[in-house]
Amino acid sequence: MSLQDVLEQVEAYQAEAREALASLPSSSGLLQSLLERGKKLGVEVPEAHQLQQQMEQAQWLDEVKQALAPSSHRGSLVIMQGLLVIGAKITSSPAVDKARAELQELLTIAE
């Protein structure tokens, strides 16, 4: 494989990564797939850090949705407190901030 081929692959990957980042919220599966493909390229691209942050946000938001889903198995206080602690460590976004506020409100009401 020539250097030109590698460069074209990296540029195509970067364009796809930027598109996924621009169309947030992306699914954690898509972000994970992009991260894995990026690692196989063997080249560090600037978008990789953003993809990692977005994947962490998407996974956390999925966990929050599951914990708050209307069902007979609603999340326990311990689970919600744990999610709030983890949520404080991930990069902020409007969706993350909203979920954190909702968790905090529910915990305040429960206490």
N, C-alpha and C positions, 0 to 999 in steps of 0.2 A: 504494500500500500504506500502510495507516494505521500509526501508532505502535503501536497495540494488536496489529496483525498481526505486526509485527516482534518485539514483546515475547513473543508466544505462540510464534513460531518459535525464538527464543533459549531460552526456557524448555524447550521440547520437546527442543532440541538438548542443553541442559545435562543433562536427565534421561537422555537416551540416552548421553551421555558418562559420567555417573556410573555408569550400569549397566555399561558396558563396563569401566570402571576397577574396579568391584567384582567383576567376574567374571574376574579375572586368573588365569592368563595369557591375554590376548587375542591374536588373530593380528595380525601387523604390517599385513596388508591392511585389516582392520577399523579399526585405529587410524589408518592413513593416510587412509582414506576419511572418518573422523570429522574429522580435522584439516583436510582439504580443504573439507569442508562448513562447518566453523567459519570458515574464511577467507572463504568466500563470503557469510557472514552480515554481515561487515563490523563485527562487534562482538567485542571481546576478552573472553573468558569465563575465569574462574579455572581451569576444568578443562583449558584448552588446554595449559598448561605440563606438567601431569601426563600428558596424552595424549602429548605430545612425548617425555617421559622414557620412558614405557612403550613407545612405538614404537621408540625407540633400543634399549631392552633386548630387545624381541622380535626385532628385526633381528639384533642381536649374538648372541642365543641361537640363532637359525636358522643363522648362520654357524658357530658352534661345533659344532652338531649335524652340519652338513655336513662339517666338518673331521674330526670324530671318528667319522663313520659307518663301520661295519665294511665295508670294501671294499678292493680292491687299491690304491686311490688315497688311502690315508690321508693326512691332513694332514702336511706337512713341518714340521720344527722351526721354520723361518722363519715359516710361516703361523701356527703355534700361538703363537709369541712375539708376532707382530703382534696376534693376537686378544687375548692377555693384556694388552698395552699399551692397546689400545682398551677392553677390559673394565674397566681401572682408571679410565677417564675417565667411564664411564656411571654413572648412579644405581644404588646397591646395592639388591638385593632377594634373597630366599632363593634363587631360581633362578640369579641372576647370581653370587651368592657361591659356590654349589655348582659352577657351571661354571668359575669362576675357579680354585677349589681343584683341580678335576679337571685343568685345563690345567697348573697349576703342578706337580702331582704327575707328570704325564706328562713335562713338560720336565725335572724333576729326575731322573726315572728315565733319560731319554734322555741326559742329560749324564753 
